[in-house]
Amino acid sequence: MKGWCVMSRNHSRHARETKGHGAIGFLLTFVLLLFAGVMVFFFVSDTNYKGAKGKVYSLFYPQEYETQVKKYAYEFGVEEPLVYAVIRTESGFRPEVESAAGAMGLMQLMPSTFDWLQESLDGDIVYSSDSLSEPDVNIRYGVYLLSVLLGQYEVRDTAVAAYNAGTSTVDGWLEDKSISPDGKSLTDIPYEETANYVERVSEAYEMYKQLYY
């Protein structure tokens, strides 16, 4: 009788352990299947971003401040996808953001650049730097700056690089044949930050075009 009880307890313990292993196995299988499904959805399925796939991606590539973007993109002749791409990369659509260097707002404009843009566009300094936290003001002058850079440089990525690194720096790169063989495009951007910035803006630009245009 005692031996049977020991065997019974051992059998019960074995059953519980087996049941536990089965639950873990099921959970691992579920996680792997879920992961595989996500991979198929994002990387194997077609490139049509207008359906369910597009709705998921649009959560990561929103069109916030659509009224201002549409208005000033039209006014200054800049593509809307590029404006959204810059805002997403610069601030993640957060108007209150200020960088360690002092760049402010949605499109991360420096106060000194803001003053220059006002004088260039309006002939006078109308706003203080505090106004850069206002989406309408920030987007207007940020888009105007993009239009100036796009007019100055023939290649979009070169203009985007100048938005990040400044025109003096980019002009120097364009004179260096090892960086710009044709004097227009930048094949090997020396600054890692700027290289990563241009890549991120370019990827976001393409996604916005696929999703909405």
N, C-alpha and C positions, 0 to 999 in steps of 0.2 A: 504494500500500500504506500509506504514511504517512497519507494522507488518510483511508483507511478506519479506521485505528487511532484517529485523532482522533475520527472520527464514532462509532466503537464506544465510546470512553471517554465521549463526551458522552451517548450513548444510555444507557449504564449509569448515569451520574450522574443523568440525567433520570428513569430508572426508580426509582432509590433515593429521589429527592426526591418522586416521585409516590406511591411506597409510603408514605413518611413522612407525607405530607399525608393519605393515606387512613387511616392509623392514628390520626392526630390527629382527623380527622373522625369516625371510629367512636367514639373515646373521648368526644368532645363530645356525640355523639348519645346514647350510653349514659348519660352524666351527666344530660342533659336529660330522658331518659325516666324515669330513676330519680327525679329531682326531681319530675316530673309525677306519678309513681306515689305518692310520699309525700304530695303535696298532695291528691290524690284520696282517699287513705286517711284523712287526718286532717280534711279540710275539706269534702269533697264527699260521702263515703259517709254512710250513715244514722247516726242518733244513738244506736244501740244499742251500749252500752259493755260488754255482757256477753260478747261473742264475742272474736274475734282482736284487734279494735280495743281492747277493754277490757283484754286482757292486756298490750298495749303501753303503754297509759296507766297501768296499775297499777304499772309500773316507776317512774313519776314521781310517783305518788300512793300510796305504800305504807301498809299498816296495821301499822306497827311498834308494839310495846308494846300489842298488842291486849288482853291480859289486864287490864292496868291501866286502859286507856281504857274498856273495857266495864264494869269494876267501878265506877269512880268516876263515869262518865257516868250509870250507873243510880242510884248512891247520891245524887247531887246533882241529878238530873233535867235533865241537859244532853244535847243531841243528840250522838251519837258523831261524825257528820261534822264538826261544828263543832270538837270537841276535836282531831281529826286535822288540820283546816285550820289551827288556831292553832299546833299543834306544828310542822307543816310550814313555816309562814311564819316562826315565831319562831326555830327552831333547825335546821330540816332534819333533825330526828330525831337530833341529836347532843347527848347528855346533858352533855358536858364544856364546851359553849360558854359563854363569859362575854362580855357586851357591854362596850363602852368605858365605859358608864354604871354597870356593875356588876351588871346583870341576869344571872341564872344559870340554867343547865339547859334542859331540853326546852321549858318554857313560859316561860322567861326572866322569872323572878320576882326582884324586888329584895329584898335581905335585910330591909329595913324593912317592906316589904309582907308578906313571909313571916312576920315576927314578929306583925304585926297579924292575919293570917289564922289563925295558931296560937291567939292569944288569943281570937279570935272563935269559932273552931270547937271548940277544946279547953279554953279557959279558962285556958291557961297556955302559956308558951313551952317546948316540949319539945325541939325540934331547933335545932342551930346552923346558920348559913348554909351550912356545908360540906355539909349534908345535901341541899341543892338539886341537887347533882350526881347524887343517887340517883333513878332514874326513878320508882320507886313514890311517893316523897315528893313529888317535883316535880309529877307529874301529879295527885296527890290534891289538893294545895293550889291548883294552877293551875285545875283543874276547879271547885273550890269557889269560887275568885275569879270564874270565868265565871258560875257560878250566882248569885252575889251581884249581879253587874252586870246579868244578864238579868232578875233580879227588880226591880232599880232602874229599868231603862229598858224601855220597851215594845217598842222596835224592836231587832232583832238587830244591825244594823249600828251603831247608836248604842252598844250595849253593847261591841261590838268596838272602836269608836273610843275608848271609855273605857279599855279594856284597854291600849291603846297610849299614849294621851295623858293619862290620869288623869281621875277623876271631877270634880274642880274645874274643869278646863279644859272638859270637855264640858258641865257645868252652865252655864257661862258662854255657850257657843255656843248652847245651847237657849233662852236668854233673848234671843238676838239674832234678830230676825225675818228679817234678810237671810241668815242661816245656817240657821235652822230656823223656817219659817213656821208650822208646827203645834206647835212646842214639844216634838216627839217625835223626828222624823227630822232628819237633817243633810243638807241639799241642796247645801251648798257648804262643805266642810271647809277651814278656813283653812290648816292645816298640811299642806304637801305630803306629808311623811312619813306622817302619819296617813291622809290621803286614799288614798295608794298602799297603805298597810297594809290598810285596810278593803277595798279593791278586790281585793287578793291573797287575803285570807282568804275573801271572798265567792266568788271564782272557785274556790278550792280546795274550799270547802264544797259548791258545786254539783257539782263533779267527784266528790267522795267519795259524794255521794248517788246520782249516776248510776251509779257503778262498783259500789257495794256494798250499796245499800239500796233 
